Amino acid sequence: MAIWAAGCNLRCPQCQNYHVTYDNSSRPVTPREAAEELTRARVLYGVDRMAISGGEPTANRGWLVEFFRELKRLNPDERARLHLDSNGTLLTRDYVDELIDAGVTDIGVEPKGARLETFMKITGIRDRELASRYQRTQWGALRYLVDNYRDKVFIGVGVPYNSAFMSWDELIEVGERIAAIDPDLQVVVLDYFPTFRNRAIERPSPSEMVKVKETLNGVGLKTVIVQTSIGHIGP
């Protein structure tokens, strides 16, 4: 079960959740209300993983930490999985520590490219210094999670891909960088499609995404799943 937080610190022109990210009309809810709603859904549908995505949930640190504390209080059993999806650009070490202390058991981080120019193109961040800091933080968060929480937290990696903003050489570079951190990490490659303010790009074909998977497996990543227009392909 998942909920989505509005708002984001990035300005991705091909934002895949823009209708949520830029929602300024829905009624705001407290961390407790959100946790209670998600818990009710867990009971109703008989699932154990409860997630928050966005937008970018980490943009509101106080709200997010309290949300996970409430979610943990309502779901104290060992089966409960409390999942955070994040672009990772705000996940400093102390923020990661605080979230895990609050009860987070699963974290997905989405580094957007290996090169700064690509990061700026994907995210719409024009300030080079800010973009550089954001990019260092997201890759640093992934490394910090692996080095300190590998045995305690499930760590996933999301990789946005479209040939319009990422070359094949850089895709390999991204894969090699992840493999150097931990080749056993689960990697999900997202086939970014035309939407929001970037409707001119073309969605990668399933055959292209299969090639992406084979390429990333070839640089040492053991678990690669690719999102395609006909469903997910992976182990």
Secondary structure as GFF3:
##gff-version 3
##sequence-region A 1 235
A	DSSP	beta_strand	2	5	.	.	.	ID=ss1
A	DSSP	alpha_helix	18	21	.	.	.	ID=ss2
A	DSSP	alpha_helix	31	45	.	.	.	ID=ss3
A	DSSP	beta_strand	49	54	.	.	.	ID=ss4
A	DSSP	three_ten_helix	57	59	.	.	.	ID=ss5
A	DSSP	alpha_helix	61	74	.	.	.	ID=ss6
A	DSSP	beta_strand	81	86	.	.	.	ID=ss7
A	DSSP	alpha_helix	93	102	.	.	.	ID=ss8
A	DSSP	beta_strand	106	109	.	.	.	ID=ss9
A	DSSP	alpha_helix	116	123	.	.	.	ID=ss10
A	DSSP	alpha_helix	128	149	.	.	.	ID=ss11
A	DSSP	beta_strand	154	161	.	.	.	ID=ss12
A	DSSP	alpha_helix	168	181	.	.	.	ID=ss13
A	DSSP	beta_strand	186	191	.	.	.	ID=ss14
A	DSSP	alpha_helix	206	218	.	.	.	ID=ss15
A	DSSP	beta_strand	223	228	.	.	.	ID=ss16
A	DSSP	beta_strand	231	233	.	.	.	ID=ss17
###
